[in-house]
Amino acid sequence: MTPIKEYIQENEARFMDELASLIRIPSISSQPEHKDDMAACAQRWKELLLAAGADEAAILPTEGNPIVFAQKTIDPKAKTVLVYAHYDVMPPEPLELWRSDPFEPVIKDGRIWARGADDDKGQSFLQVKAFEYLAKNRLLAHNVKFIFEGEEEIGSPSLESFCKEHQELLKADVMLVSDTSMLGAELPSLTTGLRGLAYWEIEVTGPNRDLHSGHFGGAVANPANVLCRLLAQVVDKDGRIAVPHFYDDVEEVPQHEREMMAQIPFDEEQYKKAIGVEELEGEKGYSTLERNSCRPAFDICGIWGGYAGEGAKTILPSKATAKVSCRLVPHQDHATISKLFADYICSIAPRSVKVKVTPMHGGEGYVCPTTLPAYQAAEAGFTKAFGKKPLAVRRGGSIPIIPAFERILGVKSILMGFGLESDAIHSPNENFPLDIFRKGIEAIVEFHLNFK
């Protein structure tokens, strides 16, 4: 039997050709003119999954873009790993910032450059090539299923209903996901937590038209002023969110996890310099890495009202609006938080204006226990491939479908991602290092060999 490192080396040219065949398809889910490309990409994935060793593969319809499902059954009584990925990509614009055609992959400087090279065609390709090696060498002791969707970049609007309708088809013991990142190429890590999200639009309306600020200023409530006062009352002087009962279900991170986070190499001065700020701020009593990963946060994402053109216009605007969000932590229900927030804003609003709070979207947080056998299998995979034990880290972002998998299918997800910050996902010149590509396949192979 050929060792995995040799197998990758012997087949790397073929791997690159196959990955290129996926990347060349501009499967942009947010643009309706690419609907045929979505179907073409799903078909290509079906072909590659069958060639890799799946017993069967199918393209299943949803209300939106199709889902690719494949499976290999080793023993109906054995455990099952369900691999999730997405085949849609972000638009490539602005095109003028790309150094090469975003949909014509280029291998240069030890990286593959193209839209989707990492997110998520490259990372999902690692899963399929690891599966190929295991299947060809008859090394699988459990069943493997694949579910690849085409709407992740637009919020996965069809996936939850698909999962509810196909619970028996998707039945598994654990989800395996490669759509996250590591701390660094020399600092492997496994994501053990994600924050949830709640998002609102707040509209404050005052007089029935814009008013002359000289004639009415100081006598009539200015909606922009009121909106600013309302938003200023959401976070207190200690950086805590002031909404009553907001923290009732907030999970405190265990001390051993906080100690592990403290071991993560982090240069606060470099961090500040990179984003161009002189001071950091946040919730009292927590480190920067804790604040941006495992504590709640409130942010004004956009705010407008009145005159914003060139020069001056002395008015008291009739209306002012803001879009705001809260990052949530595991066990905080986004629907509950959404109502608490709306009630709070309305309760502190003066009668001199009308306030409307409209919930927009949200999702739950997620946490994966490091004691889970599947997590430990992933940990063993990283240790073998990268030569060091991965750190367990929580991330500040949100992937709403991950807690939905747990809620609907009753399984935990192992977030075994290999992305790097330098991969520039969602940006021009997205790329994926070939060294990480090779180690990723090896790590996933080792996961399957250790999963019991």
Residue, then its C-alpha position, 0 to 999 in steps of 0.5 A: m500500500t502506498p503511504i499517503k504522502e507518496y500517494i499525494q505526490e504521485n497524483e498531485a498533477r491529477f489533483m490540480d487538474e481536477l480542482a481546476s475543473l471545478i474552479r473554472i466554473p463560476s458558481i456565483s450563487s448571488q448572481p442569477e445569471h450564473k444559475d447554469d454554472m451552479a448546475a454545472c458545478a454540481q454535476r462536476w462534483k457528482e462526477l468527482l465523488l463517484a470517481a473517488g469511490a462513492d457507491e452512489a451520487a445524486i444531484l437533489p433539487t431544493e427551492g434554490n440551487p441543487i445539493v450534491f449527495a453521495q455516500k459509501t456504505i462499508d457496513p450498515k451497522a457501522k458509524t457514519v461520517l457526514v462531510y459538509a461543504h459548499y460549491d458556491v463562491m463569492p463574486p470576484e469583483p473588483l476584477e482590476l485588483w486580481r493579478s490573474d483571471p479569478f476563474e483560471p487557476v494559476i500555480k505560483d509561489g507555492r500556492i494556487w491562485a483563484r476564486g474558490a481556491d480555499d473557500d470552499k472548493g479547495q478545502s472540500f477537495l481535500q475531503v474528497k481526495a482523503f476519501e479517495y485514498l481511503a476507499k481505494n486502499r480499503l481503509l475505511a471502517h465506517n460509512v461516509k456521506f457527503i452533502f455539498e450545497g450551493e447557497e452558503e455564500i447567500g446564507s444557505p436559505s434552502l439547506e435547513s428545509f432540505c435537512k428536515e425533509h431528508q433526515e433519514l438520508l443524512k443520518a450520521d454520527v458526526m459532521l465533518v466540515s472543512d470551511t474554517s481557518m487555522l491560527g497560522a501555517e505553523l500554528p495548527s488549530l481546531t475551531t471549537g466554538l462559533r458565535g451566533l448572530a442577531y441583526w436589526e434595523i432601527e428606524v426613528t421617525g420624528p416630524n412629518r418632513d425635514l425641518h429648518s434647524g434654525h426654526f425648529g432646532g431645540a424645540v422638536a426632537n431630532p430623530a438622528n440625535v435620538l437614535c444616537r442617544l438610544l444606541a449609546q445606551v446599549v453598552d455600559k461603561d464596562g463594555r457590557i450590553a445593558v439589555p435586561h436579561f441579555y446575559d441570562d444564558v451566556e455560557e462562561v468559558p471553562q477556565h481550562e479553555r481560557e488558559m489554552m487561549a492565553q497560550i495562543p501567540f498574540d502580539e497586541e501592538q502588532y494587532k493594533k498596528a495592523i488595523g490602524v488603531e491606538e487603543l483597544e476596548g471591550e468588556k472589562g475582565y476579558s482579554t482581546l482574544e476572549r472578547n472577539s471570540c467567546r463573549p457577546a458584542f454589540d455593533i452599529c453596522g450602519i447609520w444614516g439620516g438627514y443630509a450627507g451631500e457636499g457642503a452644508k444643509t441646515i435641517l432637522p431630519s424627519k427620519a434616521t436609521a441604523k443597522v445593528s447586530c449582536r454577536l452571541v455565544p452558545h446557549q443564547d437563543h437569537a430569537t429570544i435576544s432579538k425580542l429582548f433587544a427590541d423591547y429594550i430600545c422601545s422602552i427607552a425611546p422618548r414619546s417625541v419620536k416613533v421607533k420601529v425595530t425590525p429583526m432581520h436575521g440571526g443564528e445560534g452559536y456553537v460549541c464542540p466539546t474537546t472530549l468528543p471522540a471525533y474531536q480527538a480523532a481530528e486532533a490526532g489528524f492535525t498532530k500527524a500532518f503538522g507535527k504538533k498538537p492543534l490548539a482548540v480555539r473559539r472563533g468570533g464569526s458565525i456559521p448559522i447552519i452548523p448549530a442547525f445541523e445539531r438541532i435538526l440532525g442531532v449531530k455535532s460538527i467537527l470544524m476541521g478547517f485549513g484556511l489561513e488569513s493570507d488566503a484572502i477569501h472573499s477578496p481579490n487574489e484568493n489563494f491556497p498554499l500547496d503545502i497546506f493542501r498536502k497536509g490537509i489531505e493527510a490530516i483528514v486521512e488520519f481523522h478517518l483512521n482514528f475515528k471509532 
